[in-house]
């Protein structure tokens, strides 16, 4: 990971995770709400070892 993941992204991903999972729609919402690129949210998910569920477009 060459880009630092901002703490607010990490915290939003942790808050959204239920049973160590976040839906694709939630990931997109987090990105839109925080005005960050969707792949940055994906990197946060990877870093935290949180699984993505109900993926819509294969972005992650």
Phi, psi and omega in degrees: 000109182276334181261133176293138178266120181300146182301325181294329177289315178303312182295320180295320179295315178300317182294327182279340185288127173238128183055037179061032179223148174227136178283159178301318179299320178296319180298317178295321179296316179301313180299315180294316182296321182268357181055050177234159178294144179304317179300333177294320176295320177300319178294324177295319177300314179299313181301319182274359182056042176260131183279147175263134179238159180051051181294135185267317188230006182072028180286341187248000000 
